[in-house]
């Protein structure tokens, strides 16, 4: 069946970092001042400067069926099969567009098998699954074996985010159950942790809040201990501008108290910045890879 190509929606890591980890991202369109840019091409300094104003905010768009089909066609040139991991279908039509493209590709690319997975997550939770899948694919496993791993892993993934403000999340229409926390935030100074993964049904669920960054970091470690239940863990930490030190601190805290087989850390890309602004910690972990 040949090589298995792993791909994912562009919802967390940069394109360069994804390639380093062994998978490919379908570009995310970003609309700024009426112009559309691909997330890999936009000027990050300009983007963050606009986000700081909290006015005329940029927006993200989605890849349509034709764009997915072109993407799958390009990947098929070097692979016999493709596994694409989408962000939660609650947030975006990307999953459904990918499924439609897969259907069309069945006729245009009859020699290429394509599988599409709804991660039920956003951000680093999506790319955590892609990293795990890419590791298995690199071992020479076939598409069925890689897909089996992802489906087995998916229910165990915890995808947590801690940010300086819920303002951008709210403005981007992704707030869901955390709306009351966003409203209360404007009248107080608390920080929050929200979760989006299979356990929340692919939607936003607020799970903890605290007054300080240090308290939030402690809570992330506590949650990991509780859910890890003494098992070996696998994880990834992403961050936006202004949170690099926090991300490194969290990594150190986790590694000092828990047993991780791997725990990656990386700055995240433009589409994440649009919905979160500066100061984001984006953290996913799981048991179940053995």
C-alpha positions as CSV (number, residue, x, y, z in Angstrom):
1,X,0.0,0.0,0.0
2,X,3.0,2.3,0.2
3,X,3.8,5.2,2.4
4,X,1.1,6.7,4.6
5,X,1.0,10.5,4.5
6,X,-0.3,12.2,7.7
7,X,-2.0,15.6,7.4
8,X,-4.0,17.9,9.6
9,X,-5.9,21.1,9.7
10,X,-3.7,24.1,10.3
11,X,-4.9,24.9,13.9
12,X,-1.8,24.9,16.0
13,X,1.8,24.4,15.0
14,X,3.5,26.3,12.2
15,X,3.9,24.5,8.8
16,X,7.6,24.2,9.4
17,X,7.2,22.6,12.8
18,X,4.6,20.2,11.5
19,X,7.0,19.0,8.8
20,X,9.6,18.5,11.5
21,X,7.2,16.3,13.3
22,X,6.4,14.3,10.1
23,X,3.0,15.6,8.9
24,X,1.6,18.3,6.6
25,X,-0.9,21.1,7.2
26,X,-3.6,22.3,4.9
27,X,-3.3,26.1,5.0
28,X,-5.8,28.2,6.9
29,X,-7.0,31.4,5.2
30,X,-6.8,34.5,7.4
31,X,-8.8,37.6,6.5
32,X,-7.3,40.9,7.5
33,X,-8.5,44.3,6.3
34,X,-10.6,42.6,3.6
35,X,-7.6,40.7,2.2
36,X,-7.1,36.9,2.4
37,X,-3.7,35.5,3.4
38,X,-2.6,32.0,4.0
39,X,-1.5,31.4,7.6
40,X,2.0,30.4,6.4
41,X,2.5,33.7,4.6
42,X,1.0,36.4,6.9
43,X,3.3,38.8,8.7
44,X,3.1,37.7,12.4
45,X,4.3,41.1,13.7
46,X,1.5,42.8,11.8
47,X,-1.0,40.3,13.0
48,X,-0.1,40.6,16.7
49,X,0.0,44.4,16.4
50,X,-3.6,44.3,15.1
51,X,-4.7,41.9,17.8
52,X,-3.3,44.2,20.5
53,X,-5.7,47.0,19.3
54,X,-8.7,44.7,19.8
55,X,-10.3,46.5,16.9
56,X,-10.9,45.4,13.3
57,X,-9.8,41.9,14.3
58,X,-8.7,39.4,11.7
59,X,-10.8,36.3,11.1
60,X,-10.0,32.8,10.0
61,X,-11.8,31.0,7.1
62,X,-11.9,27.3,6.1
63,X,-10.5,25.2,3.3
64,X,-13.3,24.4,0.8
65,X,-13.8,21.0,-1.0
66,X,-11.8,22.1,-4.0
67,X,-8.8,23.1,-1.8
68,X,-9.0,19.8,0.0
69,X,-9.0,18.0,-3.2
70,X,-5.9,19.8,-4.5
71,X,-4.3,19.2,-1.1
72,X,-5.0,15.4,-1.3
73,X,-3.9,15.2,-4.9
74,X,-0.5,16.8,-4.0
75,X,0.0,14.4,-1.1
76,X,-0.9,11.4,-3.3
77,X,2.1,12.1,-5.4
78,X,4.3,10.7,-2.7
79,X,2.1,8.3,-0.8
80,X,-0.2,5.4,-1.3
81,X,-2.6,6.5,1.4
82,X,-3.5,9.6,3.4
83,X,-4.8,10.1,6.9
84,X,-6.2,13.6,7.5
85,X,-7.0,14.8,11.1
86,X,-9.5,17.6,11.3
87,X,-10.4,20.0,14.1
88,X,-13.6,19.4,15.9
89,X,-16.6,19.4,13.6
90,X,-18.5,21.5,16.2
91,X,-16.2,24.4,15.4
92,X,-15.8,24.3,11.6
93,X,-17.1,22.7,8.4
94,X,-13.5,21.5,7.6
95,X,-14.4,17.9,8.6
96,X,-17.4,17.8,6.3
97,X,-15.4,19.5,3.5
98,X,-12.7,17.0,3.8
99,X,-15.2,14.1,3.7
100,X,-16.7,15.5,0.5
101,X,-13.2,15.9,-1.0
102,X,-12.4,12.3,-0.1
103,X,-15.6,11.2,-1.9
104,X,-14.5,13.1,-5.1
105,X,-11.0,11.8,-4.7
106,X,-12.3,8.3,-4.8
107,X,-13.0,8.8,-8.5
108,X,-10.1,11.1,-9.4
109,X,-7.4,9.3,-7.3
110,X,-8.6,5.7,-7.4
111,X,-5.2,4.4,-6.4
112,X,-5.0,6.4,-3.2
113,X,-6.9,5.5,0.0
114,X,-7.9,8.6,2.1
115,X,-9.2,8.5,5.6
116,X,-10.6,11.5,7.5
117,X,-10.8,11.7,11.3
118,X,-12.8,14.2,13.4
119,X,-10.4,14.8,16.3
120,X,-13.1,16.4,18.5
121,X,-10.3,18.8,19.5
122,X,-8.8,22.1,18.4
123,X,-5.3,23.6,18.6
124,X,-2.6,21.3,19.9
125,X,-5.1,18.5,20.5
126,X,-5.4,18.1,16.8
127,X,-1.7,18.2,16.2
128,X,-0.9,15.9,19.1
129,X,-2.9,13.2,17.3
130,X,-1.0,14.0,14.0
131,X,2.3,13.7,15.8
132,X,1.4,10.3,17.2
133,X,0.1,9.1,13.8
134,X,3.2,10.3,12.0
135,X,5.4,8.5,14.5
136,X,3.6,5.2,13.7
137,X,3.6,5.8,10.0
138,X,7.3,6.5,10.1
139,X,7.8,2.9,11.5
140,X,6.3,1.6,8.3
141,X,2.8,0.8,9.6
142,X,0.0,0.6,7.0
143,X,-3.0,2.9,6.9
144,X,-5.2,0.5,8.9
145,X,-2.6,0.3,11.7
146,X,-2.2,4.0,11.9
147,X,-5.9,4.6,11.8
148,X,-6.4,2.0,14.6
149,X,-3.9,3.9,16.8
150,X,-5.6,7.3,16.3
151,X,-9.1,5.9,17.0
152,X,-7.7,4.1,20.1
153,X,-5.9,7.3,21.3
154,X,-8.7,9.8,20.5
155,X,-10.9,9.1,23.6
156,X,-8.0,9.5,25.9
157,X,-6.7,12.9,24.7
158,X,-7.1,15.8,27.1
159,X,-6.7,19.1,25.2
160,X,-6.5,22.1,27.6
161,X,-5.9,25.8,27.1
162,X,-5.0,28.5,29.5
163,X,-4.9,32.1,28.2
164,X,-4.5,35.6,29.4
165,X,-8.0,36.5,28.2
166,X,-11.1,34.9,26.7
167,X,-11.7,38.1,24.7
168,X,-10.5,36.7,21.3
169,X,-12.1,33.4,21.9
170,X,-15.4,35.1,22.5
171,X,-15.1,37.5,19.5
172,X,-14.2,34.5,17.2
173,X,-17.4,32.7,18.1
174,X,-15.7,29.8,19.9
175,X,-16.7,30.5,23.4
176,X,-19.7,28.1,23.9
177,X,-20.1,27.1,27.6
178,X,-17.3,29.5,28.7
179,X,-19.3,32.6,27.7
180,X,-20.2,33.4,31.3
181,X,-16.6,33.2,32.3
182,X,-15.7,35.6,29.5
183,X,-18.3,38.0,30.8
184,X,-17.1,37.7,34.4
185,X,-13.5,38.1,33.3
186,X,-14.1,41.6,32.2
187,X,-15.1,42.5,35.8
188,X,-12.4,40.6,37.6
189,X,-8.9,39.3,37.1
190,X,-9.2,35.5,37.1
191,X,-7.6,33.2,34.5
192,X,-9.3,30.1,33.1
193,X,-8.6,26.7,31.8
194,X,-11.0,25.3,29.1
195,X,-11.1,21.9,27.5
196,X,-12.1,20.8,24.0
197,X,-11.7,17.1,23.2
198,X,-13.8,13.9,22.9
199,X,-14.7,14.1,26.6
200,X,-16.5,17.4,26.0
201,X,-18.2,16.3,22.8
202,X,-15.8,18.5,20.8
203,X,-17.1,21.7,22.3
204,X,-15.7,24.2,24.9
205,X,-16.0,23.2,28.5
206,X,-14.6,25.5,31.3
207,X,-12.9,23.3,33.9
208,X,-10.8,25.5,36.2
209,X,-9.9,29.1,37.0
210,X,-7.5,30.9,39.3
211,X,-6.2,34.3,40.1
212,X,-2.6,33.9,39.0
213,X,-0.5,32.3,36.3
214,X,1.3,30.2,38.9
215,X,-2.0,28.8,40.2
216,X,-3.1,27.9,36.6
217,X,0.1,26.1,36.0
218,X,-0.3,24.1,39.2
219,X,-3.8,23.2,38.1
220,X,-2.6,21.9,34.8
221,X,-0.1,19.6,36.5
222,X,-2.8,18.5,39.0
223,X,-5.2,17.7,36.1
224,X,-2.5,15.7,34.4
225,X,-1.8,13.7,37.6
226,X,-5.4,12.9,38.1
227,X,-6.1,11.8,34.6
228,X,-2.8,10.1,34.0
229,X,-3.4,7.9,37.1
230,X,0.3,6.8,37.2
231,X,0.5,5.7,33.5
232,X,3.2,6.7,31.1
233,X,2.1,9.9,29.2
234,X,2.7,11.5,25.9
235,X,2.2,15.2,25.3
236,X,2.6,18.5,23.5
237,X,2.7,22.1,24.6
238,X,2.0,25.0,22.3
239,X,2.1,28.7,23.1
240,X,1.6,32.1,21.5
241,X,3.8,35.2,21.7
242,X,4.5,36.2,25.3
243,X,4.1,32.8,26.8
244,X,7.3,31.0,25.9
245,X,8.7,31.2,29.5
246,X,5.4,29.8,30.8
247,X,5.4,26.9,28.4
248,X,9.0,26.0,29.3
249,X,8.1,26.2,33.0
250,X,5.1,24.0,32.5
251,X,7.2,21.4,30.7
252,X,9.7,21.4,33.5
253,X,7.0,21.0,36.1
254,X,5.4,18.1,34.2
255,X,8.6,16.3,33.7
256,X,9.7,16.7,37.3
257,X,6.5,15.0,38.6
258,X,5.2,12.7,35.8
259,X,6.5,10.0,33.5
260,X,6.4,11.2,29.9
261,X,7.7,9.2,26.9
262,X,7.7,12.4,24.9
263,X,6.6,16.0,25.6
264,X,7.1,18.4,22.7
265,X,7.0,22.2,23.0
266,X,6.6,24.7,20.1
267,X,5.4,28.2,19.3
268,X,2.1,28.2,17.5
269,X,1.0,29.8,14.2
270,X,-1.2,32.6,12.9
271,X,-4.6,30.9,13.1
272,X,-4.1,30.2,16.8
273,X,-3.1,33.8,17.5
274,X,-6.2,35.1,15.8
275,X,-8.5,33.2,18.2
276,X,-6.4,33.6,21.3
277,X,-4.1,36.6,21.2
278,X,-0.9,36.7,23.2
279,X,-0.2,34.6,26.3
280,X,-1.8,31.3,25.3
281,X,-0.7,27.9,26.8
282,X,-2.1,25.1,24.6
283,X,-1.5,21.7,26.2
284,X,-2.6,18.2,25.1
285,X,-1.6,14.8,26.7
286,X,-2.8,11.3,26.7
287,X,-2.2,7.7,27.9
288,X,-2.9,4.8,25.5
289,X,-0.1,4.8,23.0
290,X,1.3,1.4,24.2
